[in-house]
Amino acid sequence: MTLRIFIILALQAVIISQVPDNPVIGKWESINRSVTGIGAAYEFSKDGRVIYMTGAMFDYNYRVSHNRLIITFVNTQTGQVTHDTSFIEIDGDKLIQTSYNGNIKANKTLTRIYPRSISENEIVGSWKTKNVAGQTVFYNFAEDGTLYFRLPFEIKDGLYKMNNNQINFEYSDTDTVSENYRIKNGFLIFYNNTGSEQVYHKVK
């Protein structure tokens, strides 16, 4: 390798290292949700791809006591607190959940999506199952005792491009859609000229 080529490659490496990371890369979920829990999420990749999801999004608290799973939900509209208790058994990458409604017994099997985490709590991680309608439901049990329930209604895969304060989305079933955006205090905010804002927080 000649000295000139070496210098050019070195300069290119310096330039690349100085290019700031794209601040939108990662997964973002909406803070603005309907009273029925409908929200949206975006997942931006480095290669310019984007996945957009709308669906039911609920955040619960949970704890495991012996073989019991206790889930707590706080209604943000009414302040009402409800508890749900079921029995669980974890067998490898299967979580068998058993609940009772009077004398009626119901079983549900969840499958682990990713390899088990290093947490001592076996339930920590992401799981999926099918509901009675045949839809795929996702459960993410976090280390801090938060349970994230996600039921996608629509998932779209497309491309995105950054243009100053705009993100241009191109999905296969629609024309290109442009959204004004800004990053503020760690939040991704889409806004329009009427003052309406959609706020998203980063989940990974």
Secondary structure, DSSP 4 states (H G I P E B T S, - for coil): --HHHHHHHHHHHHHHHHSPPPTT-EEEEES---TT-EEEEEEE-TTSEEEEEEEEEEEEEEEEETTEEEEEEE-TTT--EEEEEEEEEEETTEEEEEEEETTEEEEEEEEESSPPPS-SSTT-EEEEEE-TTS-EEEEEE-TTSEEEEEEEEEEEEEEEEEETTEEEEEETTS--EEEEEEEETTEEEEE-TTS-EEEEEE--
